[in-house]
Amino acid sequence: MNATHYDRLIYDLSVKGRRGTMLGKNRFDDAFSSLPGNLMRGEAPALPEADEPTVVRHYTNLSMGNFGVDTGFYPLGSCTMKYNPKINEEIASMPSFNRLHPMQPADTVQGALKAYHDLQTALSEIGGMAEFTLNPYAGAHGELTGLMVIRAYHMSRGDMARTKVIVPDSAHGTNPASAAVAGLKVVEVKSLADGTVDVDALRSLLDGSVAAVMLTNPNTLGLFERSIPEIAEMVHDCGALLYYDGANLNPMLGVARPGDMGFDVMHINLHKTFSTPHGGGGPGSGPVGVRAGLEQFLPNPHVVKVEEGGETKYRVENRDGSLGRISSFLGNFTVELKALAYILTLGREGLALAGPLATLAANYIKESLKDDYLLPIEGLCKHEFVFDGLKDKSTGVTTLDVAKRLLDYGYHAPTIYFPLLFHESLMIEPTETESLETLDGFIGVMRTIAREARENPDIVKTAPHNTPIGRPDDTVAALNPKLKYC
């Protein structure tokens, strides 16, 4: 692909007077003459003038510069960018679903409401929760909703002193952000050298001012919190609730349920664990589940299953005691459809394989590369793991250099410089959908880059060499963004 395809805008291809269509004479002049003058343009909009082949080729060439899970391996740590089966897209694209209006009477959309209710039921079983709402639009939105449920619970008991949320130092950045947006004070608890929560440090922070403790299990390092039964007991003994960040639910499928671990509230990233990989910023969905006794605080509206005249019906209802609305209507419906299709296609047996296979793939890559890359925490990981850059630090090659060099070999880089526990974090999550051949290919390239770093470090430090652009100045882009064409 010629780099000039990415350097030119559609405006650069504009030629005055050129067009791609020939329309008949406007027969509706009178319709516009009645419009108020202040609503009319004084001059024609400054739109590019180009023929259809030029427009199509321009945007097709631009699209070919995108990297996605459909074009290559995407080992993005902590984001579970698994392959999205196309049957899910086909189902979500069915006119019977995507042409519905959210304000149609319930009797005219019984099939859609049944799909919604079936997904609620499936997620409740998978998460070990009493009930789920599908209303939140994204994972972070789910976190906020879950914390609002927790606040509503404490307020219903007249316990207004609980204003703090405890999060580990390895937590996803959305945890403290969501707590702050919910009006709660964030308190950090440190991790031990093995990457798990310091239980003694947590114990010292628990008192009557704590509303909740937010945990991801397995955590952001891909490590299972083995002290979770003790932690759950401690949190509940002080009157607080335990919140499960579902970003890392994927390796738990078929193995363990957050509700059984003692979590009271959780969210699930449907766009991670159950299809619809969320590259490009969306769309997403962040359903929230609660244990028995908290159902009444979930946001309105709810889809409920009722029996009317011996016939099963589905209704949309508002519940007294709810925290209120957190979104319009019932969330991102097509994302929910894809999740339901994914669950029904795999079935109980298939879902039970997903977690163990994701864990196997991560450990296979970790063990294959730990001679070349520094593994700060030994032992069995779950779905993901973290290297602290190259093992040989004398080369001067950084994690950023490795990530840039991967682009030359056709691989998307893993997550870099997160979590913040290590200076040169390189976070890898292969997921269960990648073949052994794909994993071996990635391992081979990572070994090649490590060898290049030792033998010819400049080729890594100056990478990428085969992409349309090299290393843009991220600082300048952030401080002086160009948001429009001039």
C-alpha angles and dihedrals in degrees: 000000000000112000090226089073087071096041096059129074125210086254089062089059094050118120118189112252096012118129141165101219139048113212128191122251114292108259096183104069092124091057091061097042091073094058115107113259093237089064095053125091117246091214139009117281115263095249124157116258112220140139121253098255090053092050094046094047092046095054094038090055090049091050090053088063091063121100117214142156088266092060104040152341112308108189095176107165119232093009104079097218095187125167115277112224110232093225087070090057091048092053093047089049095055110124089228087068110026096047095055119116115227091226096054114126112268092242090064096052103043093133093054092047090049090053089049093049093045090055091049089053094046093050091048089055093045093047098039091238133136098232142357135207118208095196101104114096099214145005095269089046087053091051091052091048092049092051090048088054089052092049091048090051093053093044091051087061093047091247100141096158095078102098103138134088120195118214129176120247088244094056125125111266091244091068097070091034092055092046091052092049088051088058095252129131116244120228119186124218119200127237127233123244089267091059098251127117116282098240094194091051090049092050091056091055097050116101142123092294095064116100098179148346115225117210137171113210116220086030130229091278089058092251124135115237099234093184093061095116090054092044092050091051092049093049094048093045090060091049097252129123129240117233124202118212101211096201089106099041093114097087091046094062109120092001111067140355124221091224090058090050091059102263115148101194131021142168128212126210100222088186090061109034101027109038131281100093105216105226115147095035103293168225100259143163130206112190116192124217130193137193122248111293096036100069094101092063096058114113123268140283110053132188110226133184116229138173115234120179092338092309127110113239136176122221137185110228141174117226126216112240093030119142086239132244122335097173144014113277117323108334130257099339099187091052088051090051091053090050092051091048090050093051095045093046094052095037124190093306095049095046089050089059097049098074098045092045092050088051092048092051093050094049091046092057093042095052092043094054106033092096089063102031127051112253106198095187119040124204140063115331127192123222098335142018140193130234121196094225125276118345091228103066093177091081093070089224111142133206088257089056091052091049092050092048091052088064090063089058094050099257128123110236121251119241109292133202092011133137095042093220091094130045097227102028116180109183118196129188116172099178125210097275098073121096125236089250091056092049092048091049091053092046090051093052093047089053090048091053091050090052091047089052090057099040105029109009095170092068088059096041092054097043142158100066102160103049130095091250130022122209113340117202101255093190094055091045091053095045097040108025118182102222101169142032114253 
